[in-house]
Amino acid sequence: MSRTDTRSTTFTGNTVCDQHAGAPGGATRCPDCTDGLGKPAPVEPGSWRDRIRQNPPLHLAYRVGVFVVGLLFVVLGVALTVLPGPLTIPPVLVGLWVWSTEFGWARRFFAAFRRKAVAAWRHAKQHPVSSLAITVGGLAAAGLAFWAVGHFQLVDRATAALGLG
């Protein structure tokens, strides 16, 4: 923006908002939409979620709870990435879905991730034998790895070698 421009710009948090819609050169988000996690999802007046929002401490606890539950599912999905196949997709989708019930940024991310998950599932259905072989082989390899760690006491040997135990 030049010094002679008379448009009003508001700076809040990490965003800049031009008050003229569609103005070039500025962010398109409004300053009311930034609280670190984004504006809460719209709810129907009089619903149980609306009653939760009327009580600020309860609303904060609810949002934290939604975030933690979603985080648990996403972490589970990331932990499953060590296994081959599409096993990581469902928990991550569930986590994003949980987040998307309360956070706008998660709704946008969930939509993109869901399109990719549908494409991966379509690919797995078109190639069922190879998908099944990769998934079963990955589960067998993971089972073998868990068995080897327990049978050969690899954790105990590693902690003894590092002088931690």
Secondary structure, 3 states (H helix, E strand, C coil): CCCCCCCCEEEECCEEEECCCCCCCCCCCCHHHCCCCCCECCCCCCCHHHHHHHCHHHHHHHHHHHHHHHHHHHHHHHHHHHCCCHHHHHHHHHHHHHHHCCEHHHHHHHHHHHHHHHHHHHHHHHCHHHHHHHHHHHHHHHHHHHHHHHHCCHHHHHHHHCCCC
